[in-house]
Amino acid sequence: MTSSGMRILGVDPGLRVTGYGIVSVPKGYSPGGAIELLEAGIVKTRASAGIADRLHKIHGALAEVIAEFHPDVLVIEKLYAHTKHPATAILMGHVRGVVCLLSGMHDIPLVSLASTHVKKSVTGQGHAGKFQIQRMVAHYLGLKTVPEPADVADALAIAVSYAFSLKRG
């Protein structure tokens, strides 16, 4: 943790679009306190590029974010496999692997949170919709508009959810 607080990098992994968001919580933070948005964005890849190039692009982009912001923790959603779309989970798993690799390479602790936990801690219900998550993330970060696209809001929700788990200190 830096002297000014903790920097949390939340990542919403996806092969087509990976969302990321960096927030800062002050030293002595308690849930309900101020959370500052430092940076948020997406990494888009083209299906025509092939999986190796796509993973390389995601790796490079997130490595740049890590180099610029020096997060204290990296938080990612746990892998969820829907029985109707197992290939989607496998592709997401590749991106999660890149994120896990970055965590190890940069010696950043890695935390995995279930999507239902993230939704419940941010909105009060474990099966909240995309717009509800966007609205609540905007509220917690003091934003005038909802973060878009939804991948950014999801990454920020992951970071905010982790911030809510921090104890007073």
TIBA-237158 format. One line per 8 residues: number of its first residue (from 0); for each residue x, y, z of N, C-alpha, C. Coordinates in Angstrom, 1 decimal. Layout:
! TIBA-237158
NUM = X Y Z X Y Z X Y Z | ...
! end
This chain:
! TIBA-237158
0 = 0.8 -1.2 0.0 0.0 0.0 0.0 0.9 1.2 0.0 | 0.6 2.2 -0.9 1.3 3.4 -0.9 1.0 4.3 0.3 | 1.7 5.3 0.6 1.5 6.2 1.7 0.1 6.9 1.6 | -0.3 7.1 0.4 -1.6 7.7 0.2 -2.8 6.8 0.2 | -2.5 5.5 0.2 -3.6 4.5 0.2 -3.3 3.3 -0.7 | -4.4 2.6 -1.0 -4.3 1.4 -1.8 -4.8 1.6 -3.2 | -4.1 1.1 -4.2 -4.5 1.2 -5.6 -5.0 -0.2 -6.0 | -6.2 -0.3 -6.5 -6.8 -1.5 -6.9 -7.0 -1.6 -8.4
8 = -6.5 -2.6 -9.1 -6.8 -2.8 -10.5 -7.8 -3.9 -10.6 | -9.0 -3.5 -11.1 -10.0 -4.5 -11.4 -10.0 -4.8 -12.9 | -10.1 -6.0 -13.3 -10.1 -6.5 -14.7 -11.3 -7.3 -15.0 | -12.0 -7.0 -16.0 -13.1 -7.8 -16.6 -12.6 -8.5 -17.8 | -12.2 -9.7 -17.7 -11.5 -10.4 -18.9 -12.4 -10.8 -20.0 | -12.1 -10.5 -21.2 -12.8 -10.9 -22.3 -11.8 -11.0 -23.5 | -12.0 -11.9 -24.4 -11.1 -12.0 -25.6 -11.4 -10.9 -26.6 | -12.6 -10.5 -26.7 -13.0 -9.4 -27.7 -12.8 -8.1 -27.0
16 = -13.3 -7.9 -25.8 -13.1 -6.7 -25.0 -12.8 -7.0 -23.6 | -11.6 -6.5 -23.1 -11.2 -6.6 -21.7 -11.4 -5.2 -21.1 | -12.1 -5.2 -20.0 -12.3 -3.9 -19.3 -11.3 -3.8 -18.2 | -10.8 -2.6 -17.8 -10.0 -2.5 -16.7 -10.3 -1.1 -16.0 | -10.0 -1.1 -14.7 -10.3 0.1 -14.0 -9.3 0.2 -12.7 | -8.7 1.3 -12.5 -7.9 1.5 -11.3 -8.5 2.5 -10.4 | -8.7 2.1 -9.2 -9.3 3.0 -8.2 -8.3 3.1 -7.0 | -8.4 4.2 -6.3 -7.6 4.4 -5.1 -8.4 4.6 -3.9
24 = -8.1 3.9 -2.8 -8.8 4.1 -1.6 -7.8 4.6 -0.5 | -8.2 5.7 0.2 -7.3 6.3 1.1 -6.9 5.4 2.3 | -5.8 5.7 2.9 -5.3 5.0 4.1 -6.4 5.2 5.2 | -6.8 4.1 5.9 -7.8 4.2 6.9 -9.2 4.2 6.3 | -9.3 3.7 5.1 -10.6 3.6 4.4 -11.5 2.7 5.1 | -12.8 3.1 5.1 -13.8 2.2 5.6 -15.0 2.2 4.6 | -15.7 1.1 4.4 -16.7 1.0 3.4 -17.7 2.2 3.5 | -18.0 2.8 2.4 -18.8 4.0 2.4 -18.0 5.2 2.2
32 = -16.7 5.1 2.4 -15.8 6.2 2.2 -15.5 6.5 0.8 | -14.7 7.6 0.5 -14.4 8.0 -0.8 -13.5 7.0 -1.5 | -13.9 6.7 -2.8 -13.0 5.9 -3.6 -12.8 6.8 -4.9 | -11.5 6.9 -5.2 -11.1 7.8 -6.3 -10.8 6.9 -7.6 | -11.4 7.3 -8.7 -11.2 6.7 -10.0 -9.9 7.3 -10.5 | -8.9 6.5 -10.9 -7.6 6.9 -11.4 -7.6 6.8 -13.0 | -8.1 5.6 -13.4 -8.1 5.3 -14.9 -9.0 4.2 -15.2 | -9.6 4.2 -16.3 -10.4 3.1 -16.8 -10.5 3.0 -18.3
40 = -10.6 1.9 -18.8 -10.7 1.7 -20.2 -10.9 0.3 -20.7 | -10.7 0.1 -22.0 -10.9 -1.2 -22.5 -9.7 -1.5 -23.5 | -9.5 -2.8 -23.7 -8.6 -3.3 -24.7 -9.4 -4.1 -25.6 | -9.5 -3.7 -26.9 -10.3 -4.4 -27.9 -9.4 -5.2 -28.8 | -9.8 -6.3 -29.2 -9.0 -7.1 -30.1 -10.0 -7.5 -31.3 | -9.3 -7.9 -32.4 -10.1 -8.3 -33.6 -10.0 -9.8 -33.7 | -11.1 -10.5 -34.0 -11.2 -11.9 -34.1 -10.2 -12.4 -35.2 | -10.1 -11.6 -36.2 -9.2 -12.0 -37.4 -7.7 -12.0 -37.0
48 = -7.4 -11.4 -35.9 -6.0 -11.3 -35.5 -5.4 -12.7 -35.0 | -6.3 -13.6 -34.6 -5.8 -14.9 -34.1 -5.6 -14.8 -32.6 | -5.7 -15.9 -31.9 -5.7 -15.9 -30.4 -4.4 -15.4 -29.9 | -3.2 -15.8 -30.4 -1.9 -15.5 -29.9 -1.7 -14.0 -30.0 | -2.1 -13.3 -31.1 -1.9 -11.9 -31.2 -2.9 -11.2 -30.3 | -4.1 -11.7 -30.1 -5.1 -11.0 -29.3 -4.6 -11.1 -27.8 | -4.1 -12.2 -27.4 -3.6 -12.3 -26.0 -2.4 -11.4 -25.8 | -1.5 -11.4 -26.8 -0.4 -10.5 -26.7 -0.8 -9.0 -26.6
56 = -1.8 -8.6 -27.3 -2.3 -7.2 -27.2 -2.8 -6.9 -25.8 | -3.6 -7.8 -25.3 -4.2 -7.7 -24.0 -3.1 -7.6 -22.9 | -2.1 -8.5 -23.0 -1.0 -8.5 -22.1 -0.2 -7.2 -22.2 | 0.1 -6.7 -23.4 0.9 -5.5 -23.5 0.1 -4.3 -22.9 | -1.2 -4.2 -23.2 -2.0 -3.0 -22.7 -2.1 -3.0 -21.2 | -2.4 -4.2 -20.6 -2.5 -4.2 -19.2 -1.1 -4.0 -18.5 | 0.0 -4.5 -19.1 1.3 -4.3 -18.6 1.6 -2.8 -18.5 | 1.2 -2.0 -19.5 1.3 -0.6 -19.5 0.6 0.1 -18.4
64 = -0.6 -0.4 -18.2 -1.4 0.2 -17.1 -0.7 -0.1 -15.7 | -0.2 -1.3 -15.6 0.5 -1.7 -14.3 1.7 -0.8 -14.2 | 2.5 -0.6 -15.2 3.7 0.2 -15.2 3.4 1.6 -14.8 | 2.3 2.1 -15.3 2.0 3.5 -15.0 1.4 3.7 -13.6 | 0.5 2.8 -13.1 -0.2 3.0 -11.9 0.3 2.2 -10.7 | 1.1 1.2 -10.9 1.6 0.4 -9.8 0.6 0.0 -8.8 | -0.4 -0.8 -9.2 -1.5 -1.3 -8.3 -0.9 -2.1 -7.2 | -1.6 -2.0 -6.0 -1.2 -2.9 -4.9 -1.8 -4.2 -4.9
72 = -2.9 -4.3 -5.7 -3.6 -5.6 -5.8 -4.3 -5.7 -7.1 | -4.4 -6.8 -7.7 -5.1 -7.1 -9.0 -6.3 -8.0 -8.7 | -7.5 -7.5 -9.1 -8.7 -8.2 -8.8 -9.4 -8.6 -10.1 | -9.8 -9.8 -10.1 -10.4 -10.4 -11.4 -11.6 -11.2 -11.0 | -12.6 -11.4 -11.9 -13.7 -12.2 -11.6 -13.3 -13.7 -11.7 | -13.9 -14.5 -10.9 -13.7 -15.9 -11.0 -14.3 -16.4 -12.3 | -13.7 -17.5 -12.8 -14.2 -18.1 -14.0 -15.6 -18.7 -13.8 | -16.5 -18.4 -14.7 -17.8 -18.9 -14.6 -18.1 -19.6 -16.0
80 = -18.5 -20.8 -16.0 -18.8 -21.5 -17.2 -20.3 -21.8 -17.3 | -20.9 -21.2 -18.3 -22.3 -21.5 -18.5 -22.4 -22.7 -19.4 | -23.3 -23.6 -19.0 -23.4 -24.9 -19.7 -23.8 -24.8 -21.2 | -24.4 -23.7 -21.5 -24.8 -23.5 -22.9 -23.7 -22.9 -23.7 | -22.7 -22.3 -23.1 -21.6 -21.7 -23.8 -20.2 -22.0 -23.2 | -19.8 -23.3 -23.2 -18.5 -23.7 -22.6 -17.3 -23.1 -23.4 | -17.4 -22.9 -24.7 -16.3 -22.3 -25.4 -16.0 -20.9 -24.9 | -17.0 -20.1 -24.6 -16.8 -18.8 -24.1 -16.0 -18.8 -22.8
88 = -16.3 -19.7 -21.9 -15.5 -19.8 -20.7 -14.1 -20.2 -20.9 | -13.8 -21.0 -21.9 -12.5 -21.4 -22.3 -11.7 -20.2 -22.8 | -12.3 -19.4 -23.7 -11.7 -18.2 -24.2 -11.4 -17.2 -23.1 | -12.4 -17.0 -22.2 -12.2 -16.1 -21.1 -11.1 -16.6 -20.2 | -11.0 -17.9 -20.1 -9.9 -18.5 -19.3 -8.5 -18.2 -19.8 | -8.4 -18.1 -21.2 -7.1 -17.7 -21.7 -6.7 -16.3 -21.3 | -7.7 -15.4 -21.3 -7.4 -14.0 -20.9 -7.2 -13.9 -19.4 | -7.9 -14.7 -18.6 -7.6 -14.8 -17.2 -6.2 -15.2 -16.9
96 = -5.7 -16.2 -17.8 -4.3 -16.7 -17.6 -3.3 -15.5 -17.9 | -3.6 -14.7 -18.8 -2.7 -13.5 -19.1 -2.7 -12.6 -17.9 | -3.9 -12.4 -17.3 -4.0 -11.5 -16.1 -3.2 -12.1 -14.9 | -3.4 -13.4 -14.7 -2.7 -14.1 -13.7 -1.2 -14.1 -13.9 | -0.7 -14.2 -15.1 0.7 -14.1 -15.5 1.2 -12.7 -15.1 | 0.5 -11.7 -15.5 0.9 -10.3 -15.1 1.0 -10.1 -13.6 | 0.1 -10.7 -12.9 0.1 -10.6 -11.4 1.4 -11.2 -10.9 | 1.8 -12.4 -11.4 3.0 -13.0 -11.0 4.3 -12.3 -11.4
104 = 4.3 -11.8 -12.7 5.4 -11.2 -13.2 5.7 -9.9 -12.5 | 4.7 -9.2 -12.0 4.9 -7.9 -11.4 4.7 -8.0 -9.8 | 4.6 -9.2 -9.3 4.5 -9.4 -7.9 3.4 -8.7 -7.3 | 2.2 -8.7 -7.9 1.0 -8.1 -7.4 0.1 -9.1 -6.9 | -0.4 -9.0 -5.7 -1.3 -10.1 -5.2 -2.6 -10.1 -6.1 | -3.0 -11.3 -6.3 -4.2 -11.6 -7.2 -5.4 -12.1 -6.3 | -6.5 -11.4 -6.5 -7.7 -11.8 -5.8 -8.8 -12.1 -6.9 | -9.5 -13.3 -6.7 -10.6 -13.6 -7.6 -11.9 -13.5 -6.8
112 = -12.9 -12.8 -7.4 -14.2 -12.7 -6.8 -15.2 -13.2 -7.7 | -16.2 -13.9 -7.1 -17.4 -14.4 -7.9 -18.2 -13.2 -8.4 | -18.7 -13.4 -9.6 -19.5 -12.3 -10.2 -20.7 -12.0 -9.3 | -21.3 -13.0 -8.7 -22.5 -12.7 -7.9 -22.1 -11.9 -6.6 | -20.9 -12.2 -6.1 -20.4 -11.4 -4.9 -20.2 -10.0 -5.3 | -19.6 -9.7 -6.5 -19.4 -8.4 -6.9 -20.7 -7.6 -7.1 | -21.7 -8.3 -7.8 -23.0 -7.6 -8.0 -23.7 -7.3 -6.7 | -23.6 -8.3 -5.8 -24.3 -8.1 -4.5 -23.7 -7.0 -3.7
120 = -22.4 -6.9 -3.7 -21.7 -5.9 -2.8 -21.9 -4.5 -3.4 | -22.0 -4.4 -4.8 -22.1 -3.1 -5.4 -23.6 -2.7 -5.5 | -24.5 -3.6 -5.8 -25.9 -3.2 -6.0 -26.9 -3.7 -5.0 | -26.5 -4.7 -4.1 -27.4 -5.2 -3.1 -28.0 -6.5 -3.6 | -27.9 -6.9 -4.9 -28.4 -8.1 -5.3 -27.4 -8.8 -6.3 | -27.4 -10.1 -6.1 -26.4 -10.9 -6.8 -26.7 -11.2 -8.3 | -27.8 -10.8 -8.8 -28.1 -11.0 -10.2 -28.5 -9.6 -10.9 | -27.9 -8.6 -10.5 -28.2 -7.2 -11.0 -27.8 -7.2 -12.5
128 = -28.6 -6.3 -13.2 -28.3 -6.1 -14.6 -27.2 -5.1 -14.9 | -26.8 -5.1 -16.1 -25.6 -4.2 -16.5 -25.8 -2.7 -16.1 | -27.0 -2.2 -16.5 -27.2 -0.8 -16.2 -27.3 -0.5 -14.7 | -27.8 -1.4 -13.9 -27.8 -1.1 -12.5 -26.4 -1.1 -12.0 | -25.5 -2.0 -12.5 -24.1 -2.0 -12.1 -23.5 -0.6 -12.5 | -23.7 -0.2 -13.7 -23.2 1.0 -14.2 -23.6 2.2 -13.3 | -24.9 2.3 -13.0 -25.4 3.4 -12.1 -24.8 3.4 -10.8 | -24.6 2.2 -10.2 -24.1 2.2 -8.8 -22.6 2.5 -8.8
136 = -21.8 2.0 -9.8 -20.4 2.3 -9.9 -20.3 3.8 -10.1 | -21.1 4.5 -10.9 -21.0 5.9 -11.1 -21.3 6.6 -9.7 | -22.3 6.1 -9.0 -22.6 6.7 -7.7 -21.4 6.6 -6.7 | -20.8 5.4 -6.6 -19.7 5.2 -5.6 -18.4 6.0 -6.0 | -18.2 6.2 -7.3 -17.1 6.9 -7.8 -17.3 8.4 -8.0 | -18.6 8.9 -7.7 -18.9 10.3 -7.9 -18.9 10.7 -9.3 | -19.2 9.9 -10.3 -19.2 10.2 -11.7 -20.5 10.8 -12.1 | -20.5 11.8 -13.1 -21.7 12.4 -13.5 -22.5 11.5 -14.5
144 = -21.7 10.7 -15.2 -22.4 9.7 -16.2 -21.9 8.3 -15.9 | -22.7 7.4 -16.3 -22.3 6.0 -16.1 -21.1 5.6 -16.9 | -20.2 4.8 -16.4 -19.1 4.3 -17.2 -19.5 3.4 -18.3 | -19.0 3.7 -19.5 -19.3 2.9 -20.7 -18.0 2.5 -21.4 | -17.9 1.4 -22.1 -19.0 0.4 -22.2 -19.1 -0.4 -20.9 | -20.0 -1.3 -20.9 -20.3 -2.1 -19.7 -19.1 -2.9 -19.2 | -18.1 -3.2 -20.0 -16.9 -3.9 -19.6 -16.1 -3.0 -18.7 | -16.1 -1.7 -18.9 -15.4 -0.8 -18.0 -16.1 -0.7 -16.6
152 = -17.5 -0.6 -16.7 -18.2 -0.6 -15.4 -18.0 -1.9 -14.6 | -18.0 -3.0 -15.3 -17.8 -4.3 -14.7 -16.4 -4.4 -14.0 | -15.4 -3.9 -14.7 -14.0 -3.9 -14.1 -14.0 -3.0 -12.9 | -14.6 -1.8 -13.0 -14.7 -0.9 -11.8 -15.5 -1.5 -10.7 | -16.6 -2.2 -11.0 -17.4 -2.9 -10.0 -16.5 -3.9 -9.2 | -15.7 -4.6 -9.9 -14.8 -5.6 -9.3 -13.8 -4.9 -8.4 | -13.3 -3.8 -8.8 -12.4 -3.0 -7.9 -13.1 -2.4 -6.7 | -14.3 -1.8 -6.9 -15.0 -1.3 -5.9 -15.5 -2.3 -4.9
160 = -15.9 -3.5 -5.4 -16.3 -4.6 -4.5 -15.1 -5.0 -3.6 | -13.9 -5.1 -4.1 -12.8 -5.4 -3.3 -12.5 -4.3 -2.3 | -12.7 -3.0 -2.7 -12.5 -1.9 -1.7 -13.4 -2.0 -0.6 | -14.7 -2.4 -0.8 -15.7 -2.6 0.2 -15.3 -3.7 1.2 | -14.4 -4.6 0.8 -14.0 -5.7 1.7 -12.9 -5.3 2.6 | -12.3 -4.1 2.4 -11.1 -3.7 3.2 -11.6 -3.3 4.6 | -10.7 -3.6 5.6 -11.0 -3.2 7.0 -10.5 -1.8 7.3 | -11.0 -1.2 8.3 -10.4 0.0 8.7 -8.9 -0.2 9.1
168 = -8.1 0.8 8.8 -6.7 0.6 9.1 -6.0 1.8 9.1
! end
